[in-house]
Amino acid sequence: MSYAFPIRVYWEDTDAGGIVFYANYLKFMERGRTEWLRSLGVEQRKLREETGGQFVVSETQLKYHRPSRLDDELLVTADLQQLGTASLIIGQRVLSKTEQEQTGASAPVLLCEGTIRIGWVDAATLRPARIPKQVTGTLERYSGSMTQPFKP
């Protein structure tokens, strides 16, 4: 399995119909990407302080498959799909452990999937820049095999 980050659905995540509001999947994915990078030793605040740059989301593409509800246990995955000089494309999925347990499925059930492009910019000007070598070097070591074990 890809790197996976556990999340539980809270009241604040749901809409009037009692299901997760569609935009909140992007928040879940943001947390998953941040924790994935942290698991690789890439701490974004420290990186900004050291280099003067930061990642920003420049493009998203999502497909919703099934709803999630209050108290559901989810897993958010992250896989590096493409490493460029100024951006990354990360494949992400939101899976339901709750639905897996309820249905007896052999794996967590897919709720939402997509790709997120994050670009590196100069924090002061927000102009595109090269991703620092300490980041690309770290990511290159995992390229093609982004299988960080799930650690709760």
VMD Tcl script that draws the C-alpha trace (Angstrom):
set ca {
  {0.00 0.00 0.00}
  {1.06 3.61 -0.56}
  {1.86 5.90 2.31}
  {-1.41 6.15 4.25}
  {-2.52 8.63 6.90}
  {-5.51 7.86 9.15}
  {-8.30 10.43 9.56}
  {-11.65 10.24 11.35}
  {-14.71 12.14 10.08}
  {-15.99 14.80 12.53}
  {-19.20 16.89 12.57}
  {-17.34 19.81 11.01}
  {-16.54 17.64 7.97}
  {-20.16 16.83 7.12}
  {-22.88 18.74 5.30}
  {-26.60 19.09 6.04}
  {-27.17 15.60 4.60}
  {-24.78 14.04 7.10}
  {-22.12 13.10 4.57}
  {-18.64 14.51 4.09}
  {-18.81 17.79 2.17}
  {-17.07 17.26 -1.16}
  {-14.45 20.01 -0.68}
  {-13.30 18.44 2.59}
  {-11.71 15.58 0.67}
  {-9.17 18.18 -0.53}
  {-8.44 19.03 3.12}
  {-7.97 15.36 3.93}
  {-5.59 15.02 0.97}
  {-3.63 18.09 2.09}
  {-3.08 16.50 5.49}
  {-2.06 13.23 3.87}
  {0.47 14.95 1.55}
  {1.92 16.95 4.40}
  {2.37 13.87 6.58}
  {3.79 11.89 3.65}
  {6.44 14.58 3.07}
  {7.12 14.74 6.82}
  {7.61 10.94 6.88}
  {10.33 11.45 4.26}
  {12.03 14.13 6.37}
  {10.65 17.07 4.37}
  {9.24 19.54 6.89}
  {7.61 22.38 5.01}
  {7.94 25.13 7.63}
  {11.63 24.36 8.15}
  {12.16 24.19 4.39}
  {10.56 27.61 3.94}
  {12.77 29.10 6.65}
  {15.91 27.58 5.11}
  {15.22 28.19 1.42}
  {12.66 31.00 1.20}
  {10.38 28.82 -0.90}
  {7.22 26.80 -0.46}
  {4.89 24.40 -2.18}
  {1.53 25.61 -3.52}
  {-1.27 23.63 -5.13}
  {-1.54 24.53 -8.80}
  {-3.94 21.89 -10.12}
  {-6.34 19.24 -8.84}
  {-8.40 16.54 -10.48}
  {-10.77 14.46 -8.35}
  {-13.31 11.73 -8.86}
  {-15.81 10.85 -6.15}
  {-16.96 7.24 -5.88}
  {-18.83 6.84 -2.57}
  {-19.83 9.05 0.37}
  {-18.34 9.03 3.83}
  {-20.21 9.80 7.04}
  {-19.72 11.00 10.61}
  {-17.25 8.90 12.66}
  {-15.97 6.94 9.65}
  {-12.33 5.94 9.80}
  {-10.50 6.88 6.62}
  {-7.06 6.36 5.13}
  {-5.57 9.03 2.86}
  {-2.82 7.77 0.56}
  {-0.09 9.60 -1.33}
  {2.05 8.34 -4.23}
  {4.58 10.35 -6.19}
  {3.59 10.08 -9.85}
  {5.88 12.66 -11.42}
  {8.86 14.65 -10.19}
  {9.73 17.75 -12.20}
  {12.16 20.58 -11.62}
  {9.49 22.94 -10.29}
  {6.49 20.72 -9.51}
  {5.32 17.32 -8.32}
  {2.25 15.34 -9.31}
  {0.93 13.26 -6.44}
  {-1.72 10.58 -6.80}
  {-4.03 10.40 -3.80}
  {-6.92 8.27 -2.62}
  {-9.32 8.49 0.30}
  {-10.33 5.03 1.50}
  {-12.87 3.88 4.09}
  {-11.72 1.46 6.76}
  {-15.21 1.66 8.28}
  {-16.89 0.47 5.08}
  {-14.30 -2.29 4.74}
  {-15.19 -3.58 8.20}
  {-18.94 -3.24 7.61}
  {-18.94 -5.04 4.26}
  {-16.15 -7.55 4.87}
  {-14.21 -6.21 1.89}
  {-10.64 -7.43 1.58}
  {-9.24 -3.86 1.53}
  {-10.38 -0.36 2.48}
  {-13.11 0.88 0.12}
  {-12.31 3.66 -2.37}
  {-14.26 6.87 -1.73}
  {-12.36 9.50 -3.70}
  {-9.24 9.59 -5.88}
  {-7.32 12.16 -7.81}
  {-4.10 13.88 -8.67}
  {-2.69 17.02 -7.14}
  {0.07 19.09 -8.74}
  {2.10 21.09 -6.27}
  {4.55 23.67 -7.53}
  {7.54 25.20 -5.80}
  {7.52 29.01 -5.57}
  {9.58 31.74 -4.01}
  {7.57 32.55 -0.86}
  {8.07 36.33 -1.19}
  {7.13 36.70 -4.87}
  {5.07 33.51 -5.44}
  {6.96 33.04 -8.72}
  {7.85 29.51 -9.79}
  {11.32 28.28 -8.81}
  {13.34 25.06 -8.80}
  {12.49 22.60 -6.06}
  {15.49 22.52 -3.68}
  {17.93 19.66 -4.24}
  {17.42 18.34 -0.70}
  {13.77 17.72 -1.61}
  {14.28 16.32 -5.12}
  {17.14 14.14 -3.85}
  {14.90 12.70 -1.16}
  {12.02 12.10 -3.57}
  {14.26 10.59 -6.27}
  {15.29 7.86 -3.82}
  {11.63 6.80 -3.61}
  {10.71 7.41 -7.25}
  {8.80 4.52 -8.82}
  {8.25 2.89 -5.46}
  {6.39 5.22 -3.12}
  {5.46 2.49 -0.70}
  {5.98 4.02 2.69}
  {4.46 1.63 5.21}
  {1.34 2.69 7.04}
  {2.22 3.72 10.58}
  {-0.71 4.84 12.75}
}
mol new
graphics top color blue
foreach p $ca { graphics top sphere $p radius 0.5 }
foreach p [lrange $ca 0 end-1] q [lrange $ca 1 end] { graphics top cylinder $p $q radius 0.2 }
display resetview
